[in-house]
């Protein structure tokens, strides 16, 4: 009888171990099913950031070939230093921008007129108003009162200078080009927000990509710009 009792104890102990093992497997399976299938894997939460694209509009590699013009004549694709040497001037005396084909180019100021590259905050600073700069309209119309605002930039002397405050497109054109008559074949540039402005004889043009321009304002008598 003692032998049978001991055997029952051993069998009961074995059944208890089997039950515990079964419960462990069940808990593991339930834990696996509870995990959300759309939860991001740990590797994706490690803070990896990938940046693509190039910032050609704001930085120019001195060793990168670009289209060079001497006296308005295309002389090939060479570095900025070589182009300056062919023009007989210092590197800083060249206009650097895009030509009529949209390609990056450099030319002497007296040669081909290039669209300047957009301004960069690291090389420009706000400029104070001058007595010669026409003031923006003091009493805006109801249309201009609701017009979007943007930074206004003047391009002169191979550099960008930002005018104070954010103003409307019309006010920017007034301050940059109001009363200014552009000569035939010439162009004067400015910026409003992310748009490039260009004064040509009889009108002010605008471009969102610094290449393709369309008319923004027609000049009136004495090269004035109508209030918008």
FIFIZA-280365 format. One record per residue (C-alpha): residue number from 1; residue in three letters; x, y, z. Coordinates in Angstrom, 2 decimals, always signed. Layout:
! residues N
- NUM, ALA, X, Y, Z
...
This chain:
! residues 228
- 1, UNK, +0.00, +0.00, +0.00
- 2, UNK, +2.84, +2.41, +0.77
- 3, UNK, +4.30, +1.56, -2.61
- 4, UNK, +1.06, +2.47, -4.39
- 5, UNK, +0.78, +5.69, -2.40
- 6, UNK, +4.31, +6.71, -3.40
- 7, UNK, +3.50, +5.90, -7.02
- 8, UNK, +0.44, +8.16, -6.92
- 9, UNK, +2.57, +10.94, -5.51
- 10, UNK, +5.10, +10.55, -8.34
- 11, UNK, +2.33, +10.47, -10.96
- 12, UNK, +0.69, +13.54, -9.45
- 13, UNK, +3.97, +15.40, -9.46
- 14, UNK, +4.54, +14.51, -13.11
- 15, UNK, +1.05, +15.70, -14.06
- 16, UNK, +1.68, +19.01, -12.28
- 17, UNK, +4.92, +19.55, -14.22
- 18, UNK, +3.16, +18.77, -17.52
- 19, UNK, +0.40, +21.21, -16.64
- 20, UNK, +2.90, +23.96, -15.87
- 21, UNK, +4.72, +23.32, -19.15
- 22, UNK, +1.43, +23.49, -21.07
- 23, UNK, +0.51, +26.77, -19.42
- 24, UNK, +3.91, +28.22, -20.34
- 25, UNK, +3.45, +27.35, -24.01
- 26, UNK, -0.08, +28.79, -23.99
- 27, UNK, +1.13, +32.06, -22.45
- 28, UNK, +3.91, +32.32, -25.06
- 29, UNK, +1.44, +31.80, -27.91
- 30, UNK, -0.98, +34.34, -26.47
- 31, UNK, +1.84, +36.89, -26.10
- 32, UNK, +2.83, +36.37, -29.73
- 33, UNK, -0.74, +36.89, -30.95
- 34, UNK, -1.17, +40.02, -28.87
- 35, UNK, +1.73, +41.76, -30.65
- 36, UNK, +0.44, +44.26, -33.14
- 37, UNK, +1.40, +43.24, -36.70
- 38, UNK, +1.68, +46.85, -37.83
- 39, UNK, +3.98, +47.90, -35.01
- 40, UNK, +7.19, +49.46, -36.33
- 41, UNK, +10.26, +47.26, -35.88
- 42, UNK, +12.83, +48.43, -33.32
- 43, UNK, +15.38, +49.21, -36.07
- 44, UNK, +13.04, +51.80, -37.54
- 45, UNK, +13.01, +53.70, -34.26
- 46, UNK, +16.77, +54.17, -34.08
- 47, UNK, +16.69, +57.76, -35.42
- 48, UNK, +18.10, +57.08, -38.89
- 49, UNK, +17.54, +60.05, -41.20
- 50, UNK, +18.33, +59.97, -44.93
- 51, UNK, +18.56, +63.17, -46.94
- 52, UNK, +18.50, +63.19, -50.72
- 53, UNK, +18.94, +65.83, -53.40
- 54, UNK, +21.46, +68.57, -54.05
- 55, UNK, +21.50, +72.23, -53.08
- 56, UNK, +22.95, +73.60, -56.31
- 57, UNK, +21.02, +76.86, -56.04
- 58, UNK, +22.69, +77.89, -52.80
- 59, UNK, +26.18, +76.36, -53.02
- 60, UNK, +28.62, +76.32, -55.93
- 61, UNK, +31.48, +73.83, -56.06
- 62, UNK, +34.57, +75.75, -57.26
- 63, UNK, +35.75, +72.63, -59.13
- 64, UNK, +32.42, +72.05, -60.88
- 65, UNK, +32.44, +73.02, -64.58
- 66, UNK, +29.89, +75.62, -65.62
- 67, UNK, +29.03, +77.42, -68.83
- 68, UNK, +31.40, +80.36, -69.32
- 69, UNK, +30.73, +83.49, -71.39
- 70, UNK, +33.34, +86.05, -72.43
- 71, UNK, +31.97, +89.26, -73.92
- 72, UNK, +28.63, +87.55, -74.44
- 73, UNK, +30.18, +84.61, -76.34
- 74, UNK, +30.01, +81.07, -74.99
- 75, UNK, +33.58, +79.71, -74.60
- 76, UNK, +32.89, +76.28, -73.07
- 77, UNK, +32.28, +74.61, -69.73
- 78, UNK, +35.13, +75.35, -67.30
- 79, UNK, +35.58, +76.12, -63.61
- 80, UNK, +34.64, +79.45, -62.11
- 81, UNK, +38.30, +80.42, -61.59
- 82, UNK, +39.16, +79.62, -65.21
- 83, UNK, +36.16, +81.59, -66.45
- 84, UNK, +37.22, +84.60, -64.38
- 85, UNK, +40.72, +84.36, -65.79
- 86, UNK, +39.40, +84.33, -69.36
- 87, UNK, +37.32, +87.41, -68.54
- 88, UNK, +40.33, +89.13, -67.00
- 89, UNK, +38.56, +89.75, -63.68
- 90, UNK, +38.46, +88.35, -60.16
- 91, UNK, +36.14, +85.46, -59.41
- 92, UNK, +33.84, +87.70, -57.39
- 93, UNK, +33.37, +90.05, -60.34
- 94, UNK, +31.54, +87.40, -62.38
- 95, UNK, +27.78, +87.06, -62.50
- 96, UNK, +26.89, +83.48, -61.60
- 97, UNK, +23.42, +82.17, -62.37
- 98, UNK, +21.54, +80.36, -65.11
- 99, UNK, +21.55, +81.26, -68.80
- 100, UNK, +18.69, +81.12, -71.27
- 101, UNK, +19.01, +77.31, -71.46
- 102, UNK, +18.57, +76.98, -67.70
- 103, UNK, +22.16, +75.74, -67.21
- 104, UNK, +24.47, +77.04, -64.51
- 105, UNK, +26.69, +79.71, -66.05
- 106, UNK, +29.09, +82.59, -65.35
- 107, UNK, +29.80, +85.75, -67.31
- 108, UNK, +31.37, +89.17, -67.00
- 109, UNK, +28.90, +91.88, -65.98
- 110, UNK, +29.32, +93.52, -69.37
- 111, UNK, +28.47, +90.31, -71.19
- 112, UNK, +25.47, +87.99, -71.19
- 113, UNK, +22.76, +88.78, -68.65
- 114, UNK, +22.29, +85.78, -66.37
- 115, UNK, +19.51, +85.05, -63.92
- 116, UNK, +21.21, +85.20, -60.49
- 117, UNK, +20.95, +82.26, -58.13
- 118, UNK, +18.48, +82.71, -55.25
- 119, UNK, +19.77, +84.46, -52.12
- 120, UNK, +21.01, +82.46, -49.15
- 121, UNK, +20.62, +83.71, -45.55
- 122, UNK, +24.28, +82.93, -44.76
- 123, UNK, +25.61, +85.52, -47.21
- 124, UNK, +22.96, +88.22, -47.06
- 125, UNK, +21.72, +90.66, -44.45
- 126, UNK, +18.72, +92.97, -44.13
- 127, UNK, +19.23, +96.35, -45.72
- 128, UNK, +17.97, +99.66, -44.42
- 129, UNK, +15.63, +101.72, -46.54
- 130, UNK, +17.19, +104.53, -48.55
- 131, UNK, +15.64, +107.83, -49.64
- 132, UNK, +15.88, +106.71, -53.27
- 133, UNK, +13.72, +103.63, -52.67
- 134, UNK, +10.08, +104.37, -53.46
- 135, UNK, +7.80, +103.74, -50.50
- 136, UNK, +5.09, +101.13, -50.66
- 137, UNK, +1.52, +102.43, -50.98
- 138, UNK, +0.38, +103.91, -47.66
- 139, UNK, -3.28, +103.05, -48.21
- 140, UNK, -3.62, +99.54, -49.65
- 141, UNK, -6.71, +98.61, -51.59
- 142, UNK, -9.09, +95.95, -50.30
- 143, UNK, -7.52, +93.47, -52.74
- 144, UNK, -3.95, +94.13, -51.60
- 145, UNK, -4.96, +94.12, -47.94
- 146, UNK, -5.68, +90.39, -48.21
- 147, UNK, -2.74, +89.62, -50.50
- 148, UNK, -0.04, +87.21, -49.26
- 149, UNK, +3.16, +88.63, -47.82
- 150, UNK, +6.75, +87.65, -48.53
- 151, UNK, +10.34, +88.78, -48.16
- 152, UNK, +11.49, +91.27, -50.80
- 153, UNK, +15.07, +91.17, -52.09
- 154, UNK, +17.05, +93.56, -54.29
- 155, UNK, +19.89, +92.25, -56.49
- 156, UNK, +22.68, +94.73, -57.21
- 157, UNK, +26.45, +94.61, -57.27
- 158, UNK, +26.47, +90.81, -57.47
- 159, UNK, +24.73, +90.43, -54.12
- 160, UNK, +21.25, +90.16, -52.63
- 161, UNK, +19.99, +92.66, -50.08
- 162, UNK, +16.74, +92.07, -48.22
- 163, UNK, +14.34, +94.96, -47.71
- 164, UNK, +12.79, +95.34, -44.24
- 165, UNK, +9.69, +93.36, -43.36
- 166, UNK, +7.39, +91.12, -45.37
- 167, UNK, +5.30, +92.87, -48.03
- 168, UNK, +2.97, +92.07, -50.91
- 169, UNK, +4.16, +91.21, -54.41
- 170, UNK, +2.92, +94.54, -55.76
- 171, UNK, +4.63, +96.51, -53.00
- 172, UNK, +7.87, +94.62, -53.64
- 173, UNK, +7.70, +95.39, -57.37
- 174, UNK, +6.98, +99.04, -56.54
- 175, UNK, +10.04, +99.31, -54.31
- 176, UNK, +12.35, +97.42, -56.66
- 177, UNK, +11.29, +98.69, -60.08
- 178, UNK, +8.81, +101.57, -59.73
- 179, UNK, +9.86, +104.41, -62.06
- 180, UNK, +12.83, +102.45, -63.41
- 181, UNK, +13.07, +102.10, -67.20
- 182, UNK, +15.10, +99.09, -68.34
- 183, UNK, +17.23, +99.41, -71.45
- 184, UNK, +16.66, +97.19, -74.46
- 185, UNK, +18.36, +93.81, -74.00
- 186, UNK, +18.91, +94.43, -70.30
- 187, UNK, +17.30, +93.04, -67.17
- 188, UNK, +17.20, +93.87, -63.47
- 189, UNK, +16.43, +91.18, -60.90
- 190, UNK, +14.76, +90.90, -57.54
- 191, UNK, +13.03, +88.30, -55.37
- 192, UNK, +9.69, +88.11, -53.59
- 193, UNK, +9.34, +85.12, -51.29
- 194, UNK, +10.33, +82.10, -53.37
- 195, UNK, +9.69, +83.88, -56.68
- 196, UNK, +12.27, +85.55, -58.93
- 197, UNK, +11.32, +88.96, -60.32
- 198, UNK, +12.80, +90.38, -63.51
- 199, UNK, +12.41, +93.87, -64.93
- 200, UNK, +12.65, +93.99, -68.72
- 201, UNK, +11.62, +96.86, -71.03
- 202, UNK, +7.95, +97.63, -70.41
- 203, UNK, +7.09, +94.98, -67.81
- 204, UNK, +7.96, +93.06, -64.66
- 205, UNK, +8.17, +89.29, -65.04
- 206, UNK, +8.03, +86.54, -62.40
- 207, UNK, +9.30, +82.95, -62.19
- 208, UNK, +8.84, +80.16, -59.66
- 209, UNK, +11.75, +78.06, -60.97
- 210, UNK, +14.26, +80.83, -61.75
- 211, UNK, +14.08, +79.90, -65.44
- 212, UNK, +10.61, +80.24, -66.98
- 213, UNK, +9.23, +83.79, -66.69
- 214, UNK, +5.82, +85.27, -67.38
- 215, UNK, +4.44, +88.81, -67.06
- 216, UNK, +3.42, +89.92, -63.56
- 217, UNK, +2.92, +93.66, -64.19
- 218, UNK, +2.97, +95.88, -67.26
- 219, UNK, +4.66, +99.21, -66.72
- 220, UNK, +2.63, +102.36, -67.19
- 221, UNK, +3.66, +105.91, -68.08
- 222, UNK, +7.16, +106.88, -66.95
- 223, UNK, +7.82, +103.18, -66.26
- 224, UNK, +5.47, +103.21, -63.28
- 225, UNK, +3.89, +100.05, -61.87
- 226, UNK, +0.13, +100.17, -61.26
- 227, UNK, -1.10, +99.49, -57.74
- 228, UNK, -2.47, +95.98, -57.37
